[in-house]
Each structure stands twice: as C-alpha cells, then as structure tokens.
Amino acid sequence: MDTSSDMQHTLELAFNLAPAGMCVSRNRTIEICNEAFAQMFGHAQTDLMGHSMAQLYPSFEEFTHIGNLGLPVMKATGTYSDERIMARSDGSLFWCHVAGRALDRADPFAHAVWMFEDISQRRPVSADLTVREREIAQHIVTGATSKQIARLLDISHRTVEAHRGRLMRKLGATTTGELVATLLGNAA
C-alpha cells in the first residue's frame, strides 16, 4: 500500500468535501477552490480558478480596502481574519467570515490559503448600503470608535459619524448598541 498516495487522496478529499469554502490564492487570484466556495459565491469552480478574487467583492474599492487592511497584519502575524460583506454572482450581498494564512509572511499575497464561511443566516444584510457604509459597518461591529475607524479609512471622524448616523437611520437603530445588534443580526 502506497501511504504517500493514500495521504494525498485523503488531503484532496478533506479540501474538496470541506463544509466551509476554501481556496488557495496567488497574488489575490484564485488558484484552486473547493465546491463549497464556488457554491457560496454562485459560480462554477472552473469559472473562479485563474481569476481575481476582486469579483467576489461588492466593489473594487472594497477589494482594495480589505487588501490594504490585511497586508500589514499578514506581514506581522502570517494570518488575517475578519467579517465582511461579499457579493454572489447574482449581485446579492452577504456577510462572510474570512480567515487566511500566508505561506510567506514577507510576501503574504504571493501564496495564501483562505477559508470563507457564509454567516448570513445569523447576520443578514438588511439594507442597501453604500461602499463606505459597508466599510464603516465592518469596523463598527468590531467595536472600533469613530476616531479609530477614521484613522483606518483615512477620513475625518466627523465623516464617520455622518455615515454612522445614516446607517442608524437605514437600519432603524436609535442607539449604537442597537446598530451593532442589527449589524450582527441580533436585533429583536
């Protein structure tokens, strides 16, 4: 019995049949992905492989923003994770937990392994938000203050407050706690 061949087969099964979406990327281009990943985004596996991960984001700005956030963290730690809004092939948006690991911390995007989990069951996208509102919502749910969000996005804290106010109106929240609960899908 060839144990190397058996091990290779077992690893392929684990990747291909994993219940979470998984992909391997090179320079933010999908090298390979499993069926759960393709189904989550509403694509065929073959339509994703060899293509930029940008097509999975609601906008190119969000693809760029997430890359700018993740790169220094991956250089420092080798890993990155967050919860963000992603886009399916039909344009519908959903919250997704994403975690990745770089093969080389010095050049994290050169080759990385990613896990994507659709968390829309517990955190639905309940309003039509702008790109900036989605970026701010992503940071609000982590507990970041307006000043911290402003520094991350390189905008003024007053601009963050204005977007926070629009988010509260759109989502029917009267307090920041209600806003966070609504964004997290915990609203009563």
C-alpha positions as CSV (number, residue, x, y, z in Angstrom):
1,M,0.0,0.0,0.0
2,D,1.4,3.4,-1.0
3,T,0.9,5.6,2.0
4,S,2.0,8.7,0.2
5,S,-0.7,8.2,-2.4
6,D,-3.3,7.5,0.3
7,M,-2.3,10.6,2.2
8,Q,-2.6,12.7,-1.0
9,H,-6.0,11.3,-1.7
10,T,-7.1,12.0,1.9
11,L,-5.9,15.6,1.7
12,E,-7.8,16.1,-1.6
13,L,-11.0,14.7,0.0
14,A,-10.6,17.0,3.0
15,F,-10.2,20.0,0.8
16,N,-12.9,19.1,-1.8
17,L,-15.5,18.0,0.7
18,A,-14.9,20.5,3.5
19,P,-18.2,22.2,4.6
20,A,-16.5,25.6,4.5
21,G,-15.5,27.4,1.4
22,M,-11.7,27.1,0.8
23,C,-9.3,28.4,-1.8
24,V,-5.7,28.8,-2.4
25,S,-4.6,32.1,-4.0
26,R,-1.6,33.5,-5.7
27,N,-1.4,37.3,-5.7
28,R,-5.1,37.5,-4.9
29,T,-6.0,35.3,-7.8
30,I,-7.8,32.1,-7.2
31,E,-5.5,29.2,-8.0
32,I,-7.9,26.4,-6.8
33,C,-11.1,26.4,-4.7
34,N,-13.5,23.7,-3.4
35,E,-17.1,23.2,-4.3
36,A,-18.4,24.9,-1.1
37,F,-16.5,28.0,-2.0
38,A,-17.9,28.1,-5.6
39,Q,-21.5,27.4,-4.4
40,M,-21.2,30.1,-1.8
41,F,-20.5,32.7,-4.4
42,G,-22.8,31.2,-7.1
43,H,-20.1,30.2,-9.6
44,A,-18.8,27.0,-11.1
45,Q,-15.4,26.1,-9.7
46,T,-13.8,26.3,-13.2
47,D,-15.2,29.9,-13.6
48,L,-13.3,31.0,-10.5
49,M,-9.9,29.4,-10.9
50,G,-7.4,31.7,-12.5
51,H,-9.5,34.8,-11.8
52,S,-9.0,37.7,-9.4
53,M,-10.7,37.5,-6.0
54,A,-12.0,41.0,-6.8
55,Q,-15.1,39.5,-8.5
56,L,-16.2,38.3,-5.1
57,Y,-16.4,41.7,-3.6
58,P,-19.3,44.2,-3.9
59,S,-16.9,46.7,-5.4
60,F,-13.3,47.0,-6.5
61,E,-12.8,49.7,-3.8
62,E,-13.7,47.1,-1.1
63,F,-11.4,44.6,-2.6
64,T,-8.6,47.2,-2.4
65,H,-9.5,48.3,1.1
66,I,-9.6,44.8,2.5
67,G,-6.2,44.1,0.9
68,N,-4.8,47.3,2.4
69,L,-6.1,46.3,5.9
70,G,-5.0,42.6,5.6
71,L,-1.5,43.0,4.1
72,P,0.3,44.6,7.2
73,V,-1.5,42.2,9.6
74,M,-0.4,39.2,7.4
75,K,3.1,40.5,7.3
76,A,3.2,40.8,11.0
77,T,1.4,37.6,12.0
78,G,1.1,35.4,8.9
79,T,-2.7,35.3,9.3
80,Y,-5.7,37.6,8.8
81,S,-9.4,37.2,9.6
82,D,-12.4,39.4,9.6
83,E,-16.1,39.5,8.9
84,R,-17.1,41.4,5.8
85,I,-19.8,41.8,3.2
86,M,-19.2,39.8,0.0
87,A,-21.1,39.5,-3.3
88,R,-22.6,36.5,-5.0
89,S,-22.6,36.1,-8.8
90,D,-26.1,37.5,-9.0
91,G,-25.1,40.6,-7.1
92,S,-26.7,39.8,-3.8
93,L,-24.7,40.7,-0.8
94,F,-24.0,38.5,2.3
95,W,-21.9,38.7,5.4
96,C,-18.9,36.3,5.4
97,H,-16.3,35.3,7.9
98,V,-12.9,35.1,6.2
99,A,-9.6,33.7,7.6
100,G,-6.4,33.3,5.7
101,R,-2.8,32.2,6.2
102,A,0.2,33.3,4.1
103,L,2.8,30.8,3.0
104,D,5.4,33.5,3.3
105,R,5.0,36.4,5.7
106,A,7.4,38.6,3.8
107,D,5.1,38.4,0.7
108,P,1.7,37.3,2.1
109,F,-0.4,37.7,-1.0
110,A,2.2,35.7,-3.1
111,H,0.6,32.4,-1.9
112,A,-2.1,32.1,0.7
113,V,-4.8,29.6,1.9
114,W,-8.3,31.0,2.7
115,M,-11.4,29.8,4.4
116,F,-14.8,31.5,3.8
117,E,-17.9,30.9,5.9
118,D,-21.3,32.4,4.9
119,I,-22.7,33.8,8.1
120,S,-25.8,35.4,6.5
121,Q,-28.1,33.1,8.5
122,R,-27.1,34.9,11.7
123,R,-26.2,38.2,10.2
124,P,-28.3,39.2,7.2
125,V,-27.6,42.2,5.0
126,S,-30.8,44.1,5.7
127,A,-30.3,47.4,3.9
128,D,-28.9,48.7,0.7
129,L,-25.6,50.3,2.0
130,T,-23.0,52.3,0.1
131,V,-19.4,51.1,-0.2
132,R,-18.4,53.5,2.6
133,E,-21.3,52.4,4.8
134,R,-20.3,48.8,4.4
135,E,-16.7,49.6,5.3
136,I,-17.8,51.5,8.4
137,A,-20.2,48.8,9.4
138,Q,-17.4,46.3,9.2
139,H,-15.5,48.3,11.7
140,I,-18.4,49.2,14.0
141,V,-19.2,45.5,14.6
142,T,-15.6,45.1,15.9
143,G,-16.2,47.8,18.5
144,A,-14.0,50.4,16.8
145,T,-14.6,54.0,17.8
146,S,-15.3,56.7,15.2
147,K,-11.8,58.0,15.6
148,Q,-10.3,54.6,15.2
149,I,-12.4,54.0,12.0
150,A,-11.4,57.4,10.7
151,R,-7.7,56.6,11.1
152,L,-8.2,53.2,9.4
153,L,-10.1,54.7,6.5
154,D,-8.1,57.9,6.3
155,I,-11.1,60.1,6.7
156,S,-12.3,62.5,9.4
157,H,-14.1,61.2,12.5
158,R,-17.0,63.6,11.6
159,T,-17.4,61.9,8.3
160,V,-17.5,58.5,10.1
161,E,-20.2,60.0,12.5
162,A,-22.2,61.1,9.5
163,H,-22.1,57.7,7.9
164,R,-22.9,56.1,11.3
165,G,-26.0,58.3,11.5
166,R,-27.1,57.3,8.0
167,L,-26.5,53.6,9.0
168,M,-28.7,54.1,12.1
169,R,-31.5,55.7,10.1
170,K,-31.3,53.0,7.3
171,L,-31.4,50.2,9.9
172,G,-33.9,51.8,12.2
173,A,-31.5,51.9,15.2
174,T,-31.7,54.6,17.8
175,T,-28.5,53.7,19.7
176,T,-25.1,52.4,18.8
177,G,-25.9,49.2,20.7
178,E,-29.0,48.7,18.5
179,L,-26.9,49.4,15.4
180,V,-24.3,46.8,16.4
181,A,-27.1,44.3,17.3
182,T,-28.7,44.9,13.9
183,L,-25.5,44.6,12.0
184,L,-24.7,41.4,13.9
185,G,-28.1,40.0,13.2
186,N,-29.2,40.1,16.9
187,A,-31.9,42.7,16.7
188,A,-35.1,41.8,18.5
